[in-house]
């Protein structure tokens, strides 16, 4: 059974410059690639947006990222969970104040990969879609 925010777009492969490729499991009305390795999409179904990035960092664990520390220090706002994809653990933070934003942090190929989804819908749907994204990432 499909829920709002779940679609069969598993063939929507996007290549972000010469950095990475991934599946975007949503209908996209517009997109752009910023900076060297940042992808931004405006989603038409569900209505919302998605941002992904891959960057060199000075640490080897996602838990050392300043953005992770920031969210962990705001426990009243962010619920932390984990998703395993590609043999790596990704830290997932869901914003409990708006029920819309979910951000994943994880290391892929020695670089920090970040994915942010922002759309209405259940946390379970976002988790399933996030896992599809994370499992599809290929560093180029």
Phi, psi and omega per residue, in radians:
X1 nan 2.337 3.114
X2 -1.657 2.487 3.101
X3 -1.982 2.911 3.082
X4 -0.940 2.261 -3.128
X5 1.674 -0.076 3.122
X6 -1.974 2.172 -3.099
X7 -2.441 2.901 3.112
X8 -1.692 1.229 3.130
X9 -1.952 0.616 -3.058
X10 -1.195 -0.117 3.091
X11 -1.770 0.115 3.116
X12 -1.408 1.301 3.124
X13 -1.463 2.349 3.098
X14 -2.156 2.345 3.031
X15 -1.861 2.142 -3.120
X16 -1.692 1.754 -3.090
X17 0.788 -2.312 3.111
X18 -1.900 0.565 -3.053
X19 -1.783 -0.968 -3.076
X20 -2.809 2.863 2.994
X21 -2.227 2.746 -3.134
X22 -2.830 2.845 3.030
X23 -1.520 2.353 3.005
X24 -1.876 1.779 -3.016
X25 -1.459 0.701 -3.098
X26 -2.466 2.829 2.960
X27 -1.377 2.225 -3.065
X28 -1.951 2.237 3.112
X29 -1.622 -0.442 3.117
X30 -2.811 2.654 3.107
X31 -2.676 2.825 3.048
X32 -2.683 2.779 3.109
X33 -2.047 2.026 -3.108
X34 -1.789 2.880 3.066
X35 0.779 -2.892 -3.119
X36 -1.269 -0.727 -2.966
X37 -2.379 0.793 3.139
X38 -2.127 2.312 3.104
X39 -2.093 2.325 3.119
X40 -2.236 2.271 3.129
X41 -2.249 2.396 2.975
X42 -1.656 2.126 -3.073
X43 -1.582 2.394 3.075
X44 -1.719 -0.448 3.097
X45 -2.616 1.863 -0.046
X46 -1.253 2.841 3.109
X47 -1.265 2.216 -3.137
X48 2.880 -2.675 3.100
X49 -2.609 2.927 -3.109
X50 -2.513 2.372 3.068
X51 -2.313 2.360 3.054
X52 -2.293 2.662 3.084
X53 -2.658 2.707 3.064
X54 -2.375 2.200 -3.083
X55 -2.576 2.691 3.036
X56 -1.248 2.410 3.123
X57 -2.387 2.887 -3.116
X58 -1.669 0.482 3.117
X59 -2.518 2.912 -3.064
X60 -1.963 -0.120 -3.135
X61 -2.176 2.397 3.121
X62 -1.034 -0.536 -3.120
X63 -1.129 -0.278 3.110
X64 -1.538 -0.054 -3.109
X65 -1.222 2.385 3.108
X66 -0.994 -0.620 3.124
X67 -1.144 -0.579 3.085
X68 -1.217 -0.813 3.106
X69 -1.007 -0.769 3.116
X70 -0.979 -0.837 -3.123
X71 -1.211 -0.664 3.104
X72 -1.131 -0.523 3.103
X73 -1.361 -0.097 3.129
X74 -2.117 0.995 -3.082
X75 -1.024 -0.483 3.119
X76 -1.249 -0.310 -3.119
X77 -1.843 -0.568 -3.025
X78 -2.077 2.243 3.028
X79 -1.660 2.227 -3.116
X80 -1.730 2.398 3.021
X81 -2.523 -3.091 -3.098
X82 -2.402 2.564 3.036
X83 -2.296 2.347 3.058
X84 -1.729 2.225 3.098
X85 -2.577 2.436 3.141
X86 0.989 0.532 3.130
X87 1.317 0.128 3.124
X88 -2.074 2.675 3.094
X89 -1.673 2.271 3.095
X90 -1.917 2.372 3.073
X91 -1.551 2.260 -3.097
X92 -2.026 2.273 3.098
X93 -2.115 2.118 3.099
X94 -1.838 2.247 3.131
X95 -1.348 1.973 -3.090
X96 -1.432 -0.218 -3.110
X97 -1.417 -0.482 3.136
X98 -2.047 -0.233 3.118
X99 1.120 0.291 -3.037
X100 -2.041 -0.797 -2.989
X101 -1.531 2.402 3.032
X102 -2.447 2.296 -3.100
X103 -2.239 2.378 3.112
X104 -1.983 2.472 3.092
X105 -2.270 2.302 3.088
X106 -2.895 2.842 -3.134
X107 -1.701 2.262 3.055
X108 -2.318 2.122 3.124
X109 1.023 0.583 3.133
X110 1.363 0.104 3.128
X111 -2.090 2.738 3.134
X112 -1.478 2.108 3.034
X113 -1.826 2.314 3.116
X114 -2.229 2.368 3.063
X115 -2.308 2.314 3.110
X116 -2.180 2.224 3.048
X117 -1.954 2.409 3.121
X118 -2.417 1.709 3.060
X119 -2.826 2.724 3.096
X120 -1.232 2.618 -3.134
X121 2.516 2.974 -3.071
X122 -1.273 2.739 3.100
X123 -1.125 -0.610 3.123
X124 -1.084 -0.737 3.115
X125 -1.112 -0.797 3.126
X126 -1.066 -0.718 3.128
X127 -1.061 -0.760 -3.137
X128 -1.146 -0.751 3.135
X129 -1.190 -0.696 3.110
X130 -1.076 -0.744 -3.139
X131 -1.077 -0.711 3.077
X132 -1.009 -0.789 -3.136
X133 -1.084 -0.904 -3.078
X134 -1.085 -0.668 -3.140
X135 -1.234 -0.364 -3.077
X136 -1.590 -0.274 -3.022
X137 -1.075 2.267 3.079
X138 -2.220 2.048 3.087
X139 -1.288 2.313 -3.102
X140 -1.675 nan nan
